[in-house]
């Protein structure tokens, strides 16, 4: 199931992608007198899609007024207010090599972003004035569905509600000003995710094609099978150090092809007017323009 957060006027809605288009769950629930969770976090915490599936089945061939035109929708981030946004750096060998890092990490390299960094599919991201070297990073994002503490790798994926497409935008000139990456990773709008939150039953995170295009040109093309630490290992590792909560986001790292990995004389950093598209197989295409 592909769920979406979206906005019309000042109101927020939940939707689900169907063959007829994006079904407005709130509107359809009212019509058929079915109780539907009001927010994405409610869906995640209840971890029961039965009522939503019943509604989807019921509205087949119904009035098109229950459906939204995806081209006209104002998307919101897949999760709006996660308690934590945890990111994994240097999680593909090819990316470690292009970053000129000598040693392959022996444990996941973790850093964080904050809620201010969240942005949505089709949202225009304003470039900060404090930096110039803006880079893209295509990443599979895990959305936690249950509280996880000290979980094993064997059980780890059962704690995932679903997956979204993410772009770990990075200001390289700020990222490497000090030994801490935080400043270059946490700028406003530097964690776009979406357009969909795809439930875990539809995705095998161990084998997904992942790609980035800038203005239509392919810059990254790889597969999640090349992760150093797979999704289960990442969850298990993090859960041994902190408790993961429903709705927490985990960016799982990017493959080779980032601008940082180009020879210095060929580095053309992202600029105003550039369109960045990140596509992950079975999860969706996240599109953002920079301004």
C-alpha positions in Angstrom: 0.0 0.0 0.0 1.3 3.5 -1.0 0.2 6.1 1.6 0.5 9.8 1.2 0.3 12.9 3.3 -1.1 15.9 1.5 -2.6 19.4 2.0 -5.5 21.3 0.5 -5.8 24.8 1.7 -5.1 24.7 5.4 -6.3 21.2 5.9 -4.1 18.0 6.0 -5.3 14.7 4.6 -4.3 11.1 4.2 -4.4 9.4 0.9 -3.6 6.0 -0.7 -2.5 5.4 -4.2 -5.0 3.3 -6.1 -5.6 2.3 -9.8 -8.1 5.2 -9.9 -5.8 7.7 -8.4 -5.1 9.1 -5.0 -8.0 8.2 -2.7 -8.8 10.9 -0.1 -9.1 8.6 2.9 -10.6 11.2 5.2 -13.3 12.2 2.6 -14.1 8.6 1.7 -14.2 7.5 5.4 -16.9 10.2 6.0 -19.0 9.1 3.1 -19.1 5.5 4.1 -19.1 6.1 7.8 -15.8 4.2 8.3 -13.4 5.3 11.1 -10.1 6.1 9.4 -7.0 7.4 11.3 -6.7 11.1 11.0 -2.9 11.3 10.7 -0.1 9.2 9.3 1.4 8.7 12.7 -1.9 7.2 13.9 -1.8 4.7 11.0 1.8 3.8 11.9 1.1 3.4 15.6 -2.1 1.4 15.1 -0.2 -0.7 12.6 -3.5 -2.0 11.2 -4.4 -1.3 7.6 -7.6 -3.3 7.6 -10.0 -0.3 7.7 -8.0 1.4 4.9 -8.0 -1.7 2.7 -11.8 -2.1 3.3 -12.3 1.5 2.2 -10.1 1.0 -0.9 -12.1 -2.1 -1.9 -15.4 -0.3 -1.3 -14.8 2.8 -3.4 -13.9 0.9 -6.6 -15.8 2.5 -9.5 -17.1 5.2 -7.1 -17.5 8.9 -7.8 -14.2 10.3 -8.9 -14.8 13.2 -6.5 -13.3 11.0 -3.8 -10.0 10.9 -5.6 -7.3 13.6 -5.9 -5.4 14.6 -9.0 -1.8 13.8 -8.1 -0.5 16.4 -10.5 -2.4 19.1 -8.5 -1.7 17.9 -5.0 0.4 19.7 -2.5 2.4 16.8 -0.9 3.6 16.8 2.6 6.6 14.8 4.0 5.8 11.1 4.4 6.1 11.6 8.2 5.6 15.1 9.5 6.9 15.1 13.0 9.2 12.1 13.7 10.8 12.0 17.1 14.2 11.1 15.5 15.8 11.4 12.0 18.8 9.2 12.1 21.2 8.9 9.1 23.8 6.4 8.1 26.9 7.7 6.4 29.5 5.8 4.3 27.2 2.8 3.8 28.2 1.8 0.3 31.8 0.7 -0.4 31.8 2.6 -3.7 30.8 5.8 -1.9 33.5 5.3 0.7 36.1 5.0 -2.1 34.9 8.1 -3.9 35.0 10.1 -0.7 38.7 9.1 -0.3 38.1 7.4 3.0 40.8 4.8 3.7 39.0 2.3 5.8 35.6 0.6 5.4 33.5 1.3 8.5 33.3 -1.5 10.9 30.1 -0.2 12.5 27.4 2.1 11.1 28.4 5.8 10.9 25.5 7.6 12.5 24.5 11.3 12.4 21.2 13.1 12.7 19.0 15.6 11.0 16.1 17.5 12.6 12.5 18.3 11.8 13.4 21.7 10.1 15.2 19.7 7.4 12.1 17.8 6.3 10.6 18.7 2.9 8.1 17.1 0.6 7.9 15.8 -2.9 7.7 18.7 -5.4 8.6 21.2 -2.7 11.0 24.0 -3.8 14.0 24.0 -1.6 15.7 27.3 -1.0 19.5 27.3 -1.1 21.1 28.8 2.0 23.3 31.8 1.7 25.9 30.4 4.1 27.2 27.7 1.8 27.9 27.0 -1.9 28.8 23.3 -2.2 25.4 21.7 -2.2 25.3 17.9 -3.0 22.6 15.3 -3.5 22.4 11.8 -1.9 19.8 9.3 -2.9 18.7 7.2 0.0 16.2 4.6 1.0 14.4 5.8 4.1 13.0 3.3 6.7 10.0 4.4 8.8 9.7 2.6 12.1 6.4 1.0 13.0 7.0 -0.3 16.5 9.2 0.6 19.5 12.5 -1.2 19.1 15.0 -1.7 21.8 17.8 -4.3 21.7 16.3 -6.1 18.7 18.1 -8.8 16.8 19.0 -8.6 13.1 16.7 -11.6 12.5 13.7 -9.7 13.9 14.6 -6.1 13.0 12.6 -5.7 9.8 9.4 -6.7 11.5 9.7 -3.4 13.3 9.5 -1.4 10.1 6.2 0.1 9.0 7.3 1.1 5.6 9.8 2.8 3.3 10.1 6.1 1.5 12.4 7.8 -0.9 14.8 10.3 0.5 17.5 12.8 -0.5 20.1 13.5 2.1 21.1 17.0 0.8 24.5 18.0 2.0 26.4 21.3 2.2 29.9 19.9 1.8 31.7 23.2 2.7 29.8 23.2 6.0 29.9 19.5 6.5 33.7 19.4 6.6 34.3 22.7 8.5 34.7 20.6 11.6 34.8 16.9 12.4 31.1 16.9 13.1 28.9 16.7 10.0 25.7 18.1 11.6 25.8 21.6 10.3 26.1 20.6 6.7 23.3 18.1 7.0 20.7 19.9 9.0 19.9 23.0 6.9 16.2 23.8 6.3 14.7 21.5 3.7 17.7 19.3 3.4 15.8 16.0 4.1 13.1 15.8 1.5 11.1 12.5 1.6 8.2 11.1 -0.4 6.0 11.1 -2.3 4.8 7.8 -0.8 5.2 5.8 2.3 5.1 2.2 1.0 4.1 -0.4 3.5 6.8 -3.0 4.4 4.8 -5.9 2.9 5.4 -4.5 -0.6 9.2 -3.9 -0.3 12.3 -6.1 0.0 14.8 -3.5 1.1 17.8 -5.7 0.3 17.5 -5.5 -3.5 16.2 -2.2 -4.8 17.5 -0.1 -7.7 18.3 3.4 -6.6 19.0 6.4 -8.9 19.5 10.1 -9.0 18.9 12.4 -11.9 19.9 16.1 -12.0 18.0 18.0 -14.8 17.3 14.6 -16.4 20.9 13.4 -16.3 21.6 10.2 -14.4 24.2 10.9 -11.6 23.7 7.9 -9.3 22.6 4.3 -10.3 23.1 1.5 -7.9 21.3 -1.1 -5.8 20.6 -1.4 -2.0 22.2 -4.9 -2.2 25.6 -3.1 -2.1 25.0 -1.6 1.4 27.8 -2.3 3.8 25.2 -2.6 6.6 21.8 -3.7 5.4 18.5 -2.4 6.8 18.2 -5.1 9.5 21.7 -4.6 10.7 21.2 -0.8 10.9 18.0 -1.2 13.0 19.6 -3.7 15.3 22.7 -1.6 15.9 20.8 1.6 16.6 18.3 -0.2 18.9 21.2 -1.3 21.1 22.1 2.3 21.8 18.7 4.1 21.8 15.1 3.2 21.7 13.5 3.6 18.2 9.9 4.9 18.2 7.0 4.6 15.7 7.5 7.2 13.0 11.2 7.5 13.5 13.0 7.9 10.1 16.3 6.2 9.2 18.2 7.4 6.1 20.2 4.3 5.1 23.1 5.9 3.2 23.9 6.8 -0.4 25.8 5.0 -3.2 28.5 6.4 -5.5 28.0 9.2 -7.9 27.7 12.2 -5.6 29.3 15.5 -6.7 31.9 15.2 -3.9 33.3 12.1 -5.6 34.1 13.9 -8.9 37.6 15.3 -9.5 37.7 18.8 -8.1 37.9 20.5 -11.5 34.6 18.6 -12.5 32.6 19.4 -9.4 29.5 21.3 -10.5 27.5 21.9 -7.3 23.7 22.1 -7.3 22.4 25.6 -8.1 19.2 27.5 -8.3 16.9 26.1 -11.0 18.3 22.5 -10.8 15.7 19.7 -10.5 16.8 16.7 -8.6 14.9 13.4 -8.9 15.6 10.4 -6.7 14.0 7.1 -7.7 13.9 3.9 -5.7 12.4 0.8 -7.2 8.9 0.0 -5.9 9.0 3.0 -3.5 8.7 6.0 -5.8 10.3 9.1 -7.4 11.0 12.1 -5.2 11.3 15.4 -7.1 12.6 18.7 -5.9 13.6 22.0 -7.5 16.3 24.2 -5.9 15.9 27.9 -5.6 
